[in-house]
């Protein structure tokens, strides 16, 4: 389905298909783009391996927001060095893990990078060891889950996610529209039903804390569960 078709379907479901419309095209388009972003955040629907960063000799920290990936990436899961004469996968880590495993790691000389530290400032990474002159210009390849690269604006624009997930985006639109503070359409019960339907398909939005842990690949301890007599966990 494209933007025009999705907007038309939303109007039918809202019974807002006769002019003058209660919800403008601009409002519905914004809700549909918002729905696709929400689906990607919750279900990680778009995986991309097309971005890279050129390394600079003696520079260890890189700002991912300054690359072509920009803010449209939110979760990287693979880093590798690639070029005419080299290819290696970097090990994800954190400063705490490095301090435990490699005491004195911050004093290491520049060399071929082996580790990428993910617990830096937002959208920044640090390579260890710092790249030496042999790696100047070598590409750091980034793979990960991202948001759509651009909002849909033309009627013929389609969501970037797989077609099977296009129609379920309407549940988010109806959730947001029925939650409006205009009494003509305000219906909290319908709003909650459509939110529940959206969450059944795409999951619950991760909290800020969990999202940060995922981004840094930190270990999240889980308490073991034991079965006691009588059944059940």
C-alpha angles and dihedrals in degrees: 000000000000130000094268092051093046092049090050091050090050091052091051092050091047092043086233098126100114122080133276085055121211090213116044122225087248092057094048092046090052091050092049092051089046089051093055092049091049091050090052094048092050102038104022093230101168120062117185133185098172103100132088142171124216112233122233122211113256092007115117104172124067130188109224092192088065092059129082087267091066119161092329090086117074106163127033120190105173135042126180139165115234134179144120094294107021143048126170138151115234121226114238113230145147133237090254093052091047091052090052097045103031112028111201093021092142091065095056119125120247113274141129108333114246104166136044116206112213102184096081128113114310111299093001128116132189125213123215124234096027108250113262126213092278088068099047107131095009112138122247103208118211126200126181152111116298145175122255110290094230140010120254110254109154122065090242094054113110131201113268092228121089115290092243088070098047100089095045087062087075091073089066092049092052092045090056096041096049089048092060116122092235107110093215090072104014108128113154094182093056090043092056092046092055092046089052090050091050091050092049088059102036106019133236120311109258116245119250090253094051091045090053091049091050091049092052094040090230118169112257109206115225120198112235118244121222128203115233126196117288097045132271130088 
